[in-house]
Amino acid sequence: MKLHTVDTGLFKLDGGAMFGVVPKTMWNKVNPADENNMCTWAMRCLLVEDGNRLVLIDTGIGDKQSEKFFSHYYLHGDASLDRSLRKLGFAREDITDVFLTHLHFDHCGGAVEFTPQKDGYRPVFKNAVYHSNDAHWQWAANPNPREKASFLKENFSPLLESGRVNFLNNGDKLGEHIEVHFVHGHTESQMLPLIGYKGRKVLFCADLAPSAPHIRPSWVLAYDIRPLDSMREREEYMTRALNENWVLFFEHDAFNECATLKMGERGIEIERTFTLDEL
């Protein structure tokens, strides 16, 4: 079994939105903002080689939205999903499973592309099964006003129309080594994969803790629909990560890929950060 980092590029989001009620004097030290108060974030996916399965966890933002849409997010960097897969020696056709933590555009946009005629949409990974869950799918298909701009139906409806979507349940396993955990603070029924690897557990944090500073329960995203649940869930999972010596894999941290935790004078804190290849 092997795990591989798949970088799909960088984008920018408002620092206040990403750090919520935390004062800028604090968060600007860990992710400095530009003159427009925008901070740089990664769109870092994970590839899991597990026997006959090749599982891609999240897909980045994709490239099919309009120039005006992308102008809001300042996409930059040289990485892309296809280039990262090729660098690892894989192609789209090799992917057997796509695990979508949730259906916000920066997590699932790369799962769907234009048809060659650009008259419709089709799944990017033609040999893959796409994994989500019924509660979150219904939530995305019938979005509330707060999340409506994050759920773009062209990013996920074509998957269902293709007949290649599988709905998982909380507590299920995907293959032998990937446990499925649901959390509900950021969005309804976000799925976190907890992966057994080299005798340890690796938690793909998605938007439970998008970056290393977000391990603190109070550093809650303004995007979260249930911030108190986010705080409770984050405290629960960070406590487990500490007690069970998990590795945290950060999807959006532009500076830190992985981390372990320790107990400090003020509570749980980062012990060290490192790349996945160092594990």
Secondary structure, DSSP 8 states (H G I E B T S, - for coil): -EEEEEEEEEEEEEHHHHHTTS-HHHHTTTS---TTSEEEEEEEEEEEEETTEEEEE-----S-S-HHHHHTTT-BSS--HHHHHHHTT--GGG--EEE-S--SHHHHGGGEEE-TTSSSEEES-TT-EEEE-HHHHHHHHS--TTTTTT--GGGTHHHHHTT-EEE--TT-EETTTEEEEEE-SSSTTEEEEEEEETTEEEEE-TTTSSSGGGGSTT---TT-S-HHHHHHHHHHHHHHHHHTT-EEE-SS-SS-SEEEEEEETTEEEEEEEE-GGG-
